[in-house]
Amino acid sequence: MGRSPLLQGLGDERPLRRNAVPAHAFSETDRLVARREEFAKDEQAIRGTACWDDWRREELTPHDGLVRPDHPALAAMLHRVQSANSLKALLRNPLGFAWKYGLHLRQPAAGSDPLMLDNLAFGALVHAVLEKSLKALETAGGLSAASSEKIEEAAREAADQVATDWAASQPLPPGLVWQHTLAIATELSRRGLALRDPTVSGGRSFCEVAFGDSAAKPEGDLPWDPNVSVEIPGTGFRVSGRVDRIDLSSDGEVALVRDYKTGKTPKKAIVLDGGKELQRCLYAFAVRALLGKHVAVAAALFYLRSEEEFRLEDPDTTMNVLVGHLQAARASFLSGAAVVGKDSGGPYDDLALALPANAASVYLKRKALAAQERLGDAAQIWEAV
């Protein structure tokens, strides 16, 4: 800081360093810092020094996530009911998976009122409007028979209801920003509801349908029991989640599953996208497990802003490929490889702060080769289209 004008004429300043040895110890920390020989023998200092030294080595160490094979904590993390997000973390960031779902570390919540909704909150807003409007249309005769005017009206009314609910439960952006955000959410919801497919025409549509959730409370007419456990065959993973939208044909033989996306449309069609896109496959697993193998399942991503749809060309083959990657990830994790992965330290890594400072530029580059070799087959999904 610059010298204050109030100090004019009072002589030169005398800088005081923060790391100077205190004349009198104010606390135990002061005392240990003043007696470095004593501090060097402290257990916490010894562990901290060992961690710092291990971070600077190219090979992997316990301070980089290596755990003894078949550790009960690792088995417990894999035994929990998984979601698309947790499986994505296991495939692309095993260390973050262990921190979040084993040690239960969480990113601190923002303490200030938002100037505008972030991407996650905006997605939740759009999904809430879609859910209310679809249920209203199904009650009033069915989405498949609704006109474009009815769909637009239902989206507007649902947006008003959601706005009222949100205003009573959480802080909102400033008035003009909030109204603009609601207008965009309403339009995106209208686009999602207007999506039709001749293979399921005349059937029924459902939105935000839970599956594999033992705590879910069944409400209204659902295509299945949401409390029934869903397991991905051959992997040992039980999964739960919510299907954004499912359309069932009138004879119950065809199911079209869609995952709505409010973000940017990819430049080319994606399948597993390096392990980042799992929803379509997990939804297909759930539908087939809960409705029966005789039901023909189609799964698609629908990007609301561009109104582009990406369907899985061969769902069965894609599901088999995903099963192989999940088996490899499970075996690798149980062998003790809770190490950094493709998403570690990235822009969407909530726990990047727990990594060494400037990890993306130094630490992760230093450990990348050893981590990939240690993960073995579990790292191959990073190259999947």
C-alpha positions as CSV (number, residue, x, y, z in Angstrom):
1,M,0.0,0.0,0.0
2,G,1.1,3.5,-0.7
3,R,2.2,5.8,2.2
4,S,-0.8,7.7,3.7
5,P,-0.7,11.5,3.6
6,L,-1.6,11.4,7.3
7,L,2.0,10.2,8.0
8,Q,3.5,13.4,6.5
9,G,6.4,14.6,8.6
10,L,6.5,11.5,10.8
11,G,9.7,10.1,9.4
12,D,10.4,7.1,7.3
13,E,8.3,4.0,7.6
14,R,9.7,0.7,9.0
15,P,8.5,-2.4,7.2
16,L,7.5,-5.4,9.4
17,R,7.7,-8.7,7.7
18,R,5.0,-11.3,8.3
19,N,7.5,-14.1,8.7
20,A,9.7,-12.4,11.2
21,V,10.5,-14.3,14.4
22,P,8.2,-12.9,17.1
23,A,9.7,-11.5,20.3
24,H,6.8,-12.9,22.3
25,A,4.7,-15.9,21.1
26,F,1.0,-14.9,20.7
27,S,0.0,-18.5,20.0
28,E,1.3,-22.0,19.5
29,T,1.7,-21.2,15.8
30,D,3.9,-18.2,16.7
31,R,6.0,-20.4,19.0
32,L,6.5,-23.1,16.4
33,V,7.5,-20.7,13.7
34,A,10.0,-19.1,16.1
35,R,11.5,-22.5,16.9
36,R,12.0,-24.0,13.5
37,E,14.0,-27.0,14.8
38,E,11.0,-27.9,17.1
39,F,8.5,-27.3,14.2
40,A,10.5,-29.7,11.9
41,K,9.8,-32.5,14.4
42,D,6.0,-31.8,14.6
43,E,3.9,-34.6,13.0
44,Q,1.9,-32.2,10.9
45,A,5.0,-30.5,9.5
46,I,6.5,-33.9,8.7
47,R,3.4,-34.9,6.7
48,G,3.2,-31.6,5.0
49,T,6.9,-31.7,3.9
50,A,6.4,-35.3,2.7
51,C,3.4,-34.3,0.6
52,W,5.2,-31.3,-0.9
53,D,8.1,-33.5,-1.9
54,D,5.8,-36.2,-3.4
55,W,4.0,-33.6,-5.4
56,R,7.3,-32.6,-7.0
57,R,8.1,-36.2,-8.1
58,E,7.0,-37.5,-11.5
59,E,5.9,-40.9,-10.2
60,L,2.7,-41.4,-8.4
61,T,2.6,-41.6,-4.6
62,P,-0.1,-41.9,-1.9
63,H,-0.2,-38.1,-1.9
64,D,-1.4,-38.3,-5.5
65,G,-4.3,-40.7,-4.8
66,L,-2.7,-44.2,-4.7
67,V,-4.5,-46.4,-2.2
68,R,-3.9,-50.0,-1.3
69,P,-5.9,-52.4,-3.4
70,D,-9.4,-53.4,-2.3
71,H,-9.6,-50.7,0.4
72,P,-13.0,-50.9,2.0
73,A,-13.5,-47.2,1.5
74,L,-13.0,-47.6,-2.3
75,A,-15.5,-50.5,-2.4
76,A,-18.0,-48.4,-0.4
77,M,-17.8,-45.6,-3.0
78,L,-18.5,-48.0,-5.8
79,H,-21.3,-49.7,-4.0
80,R,-23.4,-46.5,-3.6
81,V,-26.1,-45.8,-6.1
82,Q,-24.5,-43.9,-8.9
83,S,-25.7,-41.1,-11.1
84,A,-24.6,-39.9,-14.5
85,N,-22.5,-37.2,-12.8
86,S,-20.8,-39.6,-10.4
87,L,-20.0,-42.1,-13.2
88,K,-18.6,-39.3,-15.4
89,A,-16.3,-38.3,-12.5
90,L,-15.2,-41.9,-12.0
91,L,-14.3,-42.2,-15.7
92,R,-12.7,-38.8,-16.2
93,N,-11.5,-37.8,-12.7
94,P,-11.0,-40.7,-10.3
95,L,-9.3,-38.5,-7.6
96,G,-12.3,-36.1,-7.7
97,F,-14.7,-39.0,-7.5
98,A,-12.9,-40.2,-4.3
99,W,-12.9,-36.7,-2.8
100,K,-16.6,-36.0,-3.6
101,Y,-18.3,-39.4,-3.0
102,G,-15.8,-40.9,-0.5
103,L,-14.6,-38.0,1.6
104,H,-17.8,-35.9,0.9
105,L,-15.9,-32.8,0.1
106,R,-18.1,-30.1,-1.5
107,Q,-17.6,-26.7,-3.2
108,P,-18.6,-23.9,-0.9
109,A,-21.9,-22.3,-1.8
110,A,-21.8,-18.7,-3.1
111,G,-22.7,-16.2,-0.4
112,S,-24.0,-13.3,-2.5
113,D,-27.2,-12.8,-4.4
114,P,-26.8,-13.6,-8.1
115,L,-26.7,-10.9,-10.8
116,M,-27.7,-13.6,-13.2
117,L,-28.3,-17.4,-13.1
118,D,-25.3,-19.6,-13.8
119,N,-25.6,-22.4,-16.4
120,L,-26.6,-25.0,-13.8
121,A,-29.3,-22.9,-12.3
122,F,-30.6,-21.8,-15.7
123,G,-30.8,-25.5,-16.7
124,A,-32.8,-26.2,-13.6
125,L,-35.2,-23.4,-14.3
126,V,-35.9,-24.6,-17.9
127,H,-36.4,-28.2,-16.7
128,A,-38.9,-27.0,-14.0
129,V,-40.9,-25.1,-16.6
130,L,-40.8,-28.1,-18.9
131,E,-42.0,-30.4,-16.2
132,K,-45.0,-28.3,-15.1
133,S,-46.1,-27.5,-18.7
134,L,-45.9,-31.1,-19.9
135,K,-47.9,-32.4,-16.9
136,A,-50.5,-29.7,-17.6
137,L,-50.8,-30.7,-21.2
138,E,-51.0,-34.4,-20.5
139,T,-53.8,-33.7,-18.0
140,A,-55.7,-31.6,-20.6
141,G,-55.8,-34.2,-23.3
142,G,-52.2,-35.2,-24.0
143,L,-49.2,-33.5,-25.5
144,S,-49.5,-35.4,-28.8
145,A,-52.9,-33.8,-29.4
146,A,-52.0,-30.3,-28.3
147,S,-51.8,-27.4,-30.7
148,S,-48.9,-25.0,-31.0
149,E,-51.1,-22.4,-29.3
150,K,-51.9,-24.7,-26.4
151,I,-48.2,-25.6,-26.0
152,E,-47.2,-21.9,-25.9
153,E,-49.9,-21.1,-23.4
154,A,-48.9,-24.0,-21.1
155,A,-45.2,-22.9,-21.2
156,R,-46.2,-19.3,-20.2
157,E,-48.4,-20.4,-17.3
158,A,-45.8,-22.9,-16.1
159,A,-43.1,-20.2,-16.2
160,D,-45.3,-18.0,-14.0
161,Q,-45.8,-20.8,-11.5
162,V,-42.1,-21.6,-11.4
163,A,-41.2,-17.9,-11.0
164,T,-43.5,-17.7,-7.9
165,D,-42.0,-20.8,-6.4
166,W,-38.5,-19.6,-6.9
167,A,-39.2,-16.1,-5.5
168,A,-40.3,-17.8,-2.3
169,S,-37.4,-20.1,-1.9
170,Q,-34.2,-18.5,-3.2
171,P,-32.6,-15.2,-4.2
172,L,-33.3,-14.0,-7.7
173,P,-31.4,-11.7,-10.1
174,P,-32.5,-8.1,-10.5
175,G,-36.0,-7.6,-12.0
176,L,-35.2,-6.8,-15.6
177,V,-32.6,-9.6,-15.8
178,W,-35.0,-12.1,-14.2
179,Q,-37.8,-11.2,-16.6
180,H,-35.5,-11.7,-19.5
181,T,-34.3,-15.0,-18.1
182,L,-37.9,-16.2,-17.7
183,A,-38.7,-15.2,-21.3
184,I,-35.8,-17.3,-22.6
185,A,-36.7,-20.2,-20.4
186,T,-40.3,-20.1,-21.6
187,E,-39.3,-20.0,-25.3
188,L,-36.8,-22.9,-24.8
189,S,-39.5,-24.9,-23.0
190,R,-41.9,-24.3,-25.9
191,R,-39.4,-25.6,-28.3
192,G,-38.8,-28.7,-26.2
193,L,-42.5,-29.5,-26.0
194,A,-43.2,-28.9,-29.7
195,L,-40.8,-31.7,-30.6
196,R,-42.8,-34.5,-32.2
197,D,-41.9,-37.9,-33.6
198,P,-44.2,-40.1,-35.7
199,T,-43.0,-43.4,-34.2
200,V,-44.7,-42.4,-30.8
201,S,-47.6,-40.3,-32.1
202,G,-50.8,-40.9,-30.2
203,G,-49.0,-42.2,-27.2
204,R,-48.2,-40.6,-23.8
205,S,-45.4,-38.3,-22.7
206,F,-43.7,-38.0,-19.3
207,C,-41.2,-35.5,-18.0
208,E,-38.6,-35.7,-15.1
209,V,-39.4,-39.3,-14.4
210,A,-37.3,-40.7,-11.5
211,F,-35.7,-44.2,-11.7
212,G,-33.7,-46.3,-9.3
213,D,-34.4,-43.9,-6.4
214,S,-35.6,-45.8,-3.2
215,A,-36.5,-42.4,-1.6
216,A,-38.6,-41.2,-4.5
217,K,-42.3,-40.5,-3.8
218,P,-44.5,-41.7,-6.8
219,E,-46.8,-38.9,-7.8
220,G,-49.4,-39.2,-10.5
221,D,-49.4,-41.7,-13.4
222,L,-45.9,-42.9,-14.1
223,P,-44.6,-45.4,-16.7
224,W,-42.8,-47.4,-13.9
225,D,-42.2,-47.7,-10.2
226,P,-39.4,-45.1,-9.5
227,N,-38.3,-47.1,-6.4
228,V,-37.2,-50.2,-8.3
229,S,-33.5,-50.7,-8.3
230,V,-31.8,-50.3,-11.7
231,E,-28.4,-52.1,-12.3
232,I,-26.2,-51.7,-15.4
233,P,-25.7,-55.4,-16.5
234,G,-22.2,-56.7,-16.0
235,T,-20.8,-53.7,-14.1
236,G,-22.1,-54.0,-10.6
237,F,-23.2,-50.4,-10.7
238,R,-26.7,-49.4,-9.5
239,V,-27.9,-46.1,-11.0
240,S,-30.6,-43.6,-10.4
241,G,-31.6,-40.4,-12.0
242,R,-34.4,-38.5,-13.7
243,V,-35.4,-38.9,-17.4
244,D,-35.9,-35.5,-18.9
245,R,-38.6,-36.8,-21.3
246,I,-39.9,-40.1,-22.4
247,D,-42.5,-40.7,-25.1
248,L,-44.3,-44.1,-25.2
249,S,-46.2,-45.3,-28.2
250,S,-49.8,-46.2,-27.8
251,D,-49.1,-49.9,-28.0
252,G,-46.2,-49.6,-25.4
253,E,-43.7,-51.2,-27.8
254,V,-41.6,-48.1,-28.6
255,A,-40.0,-45.7,-26.1
256,L,-38.2,-42.5,-27.2
257,V,-36.0,-41.0,-24.5
258,R,-34.7,-37.4,-24.7
259,D,-32.2,-35.5,-22.7
260,Y,-32.7,-31.7,-23.0
261,K,-29.7,-29.5,-23.2
262,T,-29.7,-25.8,-22.6
263,G,-26.0,-25.2,-23.5
264,K,-24.0,-24.8,-26.7
265,T,-24.6,-27.2,-29.5
266,P,-21.6,-29.3,-30.4
267,K,-20.1,-28.8,-33.9
268,K,-20.5,-32.5,-34.7
269,A,-22.5,-35.5,-33.5
270,I,-21.2,-37.1,-30.3
271,V,-21.7,-40.6,-28.8
272,L,-19.9,-40.9,-25.5
273,D,-17.7,-37.8,-26.0
274,G,-14.8,-39.1,-24.0
275,G,-17.0,-40.1,-21.1
276,K,-18.7,-36.7,-20.7
277,E,-22.0,-37.8,-22.3
278,L,-23.6,-40.7,-20.4
279,Q,-27.2,-39.7,-20.0
280,R,-28.6,-41.3,-23.1
281,C,-27.0,-44.6,-22.4
282,L,-28.1,-44.6,-18.7
283,Y,-31.6,-43.6,-19.7
284,A,-31.7,-46.4,-22.2
285,F,-30.5,-48.9,-19.6
286,A,-33.2,-47.7,-17.2
287,V,-36.1,-47.9,-19.7
288,R,-35.1,-51.3,-20.9
289,A,-34.8,-52.6,-17.3
290,L,-38.1,-51.1,-16.1
291,L,-40.3,-51.6,-19.2
292,G,-38.9,-54.8,-20.5
293,K,-36.5,-56.0,-23.2
294,H,-39.3,-56.2,-25.7
295,V,-39.5,-52.4,-25.8
296,A,-37.6,-50.7,-28.7
297,V,-35.7,-47.8,-27.1
298,A,-34.4,-44.8,-29.0
299,A,-32.3,-42.2,-27.1
300,A,-31.4,-38.7,-28.1
301,L,-30.0,-35.3,-27.0
302,F,-32.0,-32.3,-27.9
303,Y,-30.4,-28.9,-27.9
304,L,-33.1,-26.4,-27.2
305,R,-31.3,-23.2,-28.4
306,S,-30.5,-24.6,-31.9
307,E,-33.4,-27.1,-32.0
308,E,-30.9,-29.8,-33.1
309,E,-31.3,-33.5,-32.1
310,F,-28.6,-36.1,-31.9
311,R,-29.8,-39.7,-31.7
312,L,-27.7,-42.7,-30.9
313,E,-27.4,-44.5,-34.2
314,D,-26.8,-47.9,-32.6
315,P,-27.9,-47.8,-28.9
316,D,-27.2,-51.5,-28.2
317,T,-23.6,-51.2,-29.4
318,T,-23.0,-48.0,-27.6
319,M,-24.4,-49.5,-24.3
320,N,-22.0,-52.5,-24.7
321,V,-19.1,-50.2,-25.2
322,L,-20.0,-48.1,-22.1
323,V,-20.3,-51.4,-20.1
324,G,-16.7,-52.2,-21.1
325,H,-15.4,-48.8,-20.0
326,L,-17.3,-49.0,-16.7
327,Q,-15.8,-52.4,-16.0
328,A,-12.3,-51.1,-16.6
329,A,-12.9,-48.1,-14.4
330,R,-14.3,-50.2,-11.6
331,A,-11.3,-52.6,-11.7
332,S,-8.8,-49.7,-11.9
333,F,-10.4,-47.9,-8.9
334,L,-10.5,-51.0,-6.8
335,S,-6.8,-51.6,-7.5
336,G,-6.1,-48.3,-5.8
337,A,-5.8,-45.9,-8.7
338,A,-7.8,-42.9,-7.3
339,V,-5.5,-40.6,-9.2
340,V,-6.0,-37.5,-11.4
341,G,-7.7,-37.9,-14.8
342,K,-8.8,-35.9,-17.9
343,D,-11.0,-33.5,-16.0
344,S,-8.8,-32.9,-13.0
345,G,-8.1,-29.2,-12.4
346,G,-10.3,-28.3,-15.4
347,P,-12.8,-25.4,-15.6
348,Y,-15.7,-27.6,-14.3
349,D,-13.7,-29.3,-11.5
350,D,-15.4,-28.1,-8.3
351,L,-12.6,-29.3,-6.2
352,A,-9.6,-27.9,-8.2
353,L,-8.8,-25.8,-5.1
354,A,-7.7,-29.0,-3.3
355,L,-5.0,-29.6,-5.9
356,P,-1.6,-27.9,-5.7
357,A,-1.5,-24.3,-6.7
358,N,-1.3,-23.7,-10.5
359,A,-2.0,-27.4,-10.9
360,A,-3.0,-27.3,-14.6
361,S,0.3,-25.8,-15.6
362,V,2.7,-27.7,-13.4
363,Y,1.4,-30.5,-11.2
364,L,-1.0,-32.2,-13.6
365,K,1.5,-32.1,-16.5
366,R,4.1,-33.6,-14.2
367,K,1.8,-36.5,-13.2
368,A,-0.2,-37.0,-16.4
369,L,1.9,-39.7,-18.0
370,A,2.2,-41.8,-14.8
371,A,-1.5,-41.4,-14.1
372,Q,-2.5,-42.6,-17.5
373,E,-0.2,-45.6,-17.4
374,R,-1.6,-46.5,-13.9
375,L,-5.2,-46.2,-15.1
376,G,-4.4,-48.4,-18.1
377,D,-7.6,-49.5,-19.9
378,A,-9.7,-47.2,-17.7
379,A,-8.2,-44.2,-19.6
380,Q,-9.2,-45.4,-23.1
381,I,-12.6,-43.8,-22.8
382,W,-11.0,-40.4,-23.0
383,E,-10.5,-41.0,-26.7
384,A,-14.1,-42.2,-27.3
385,V,-16.0,-40.1,-29.9
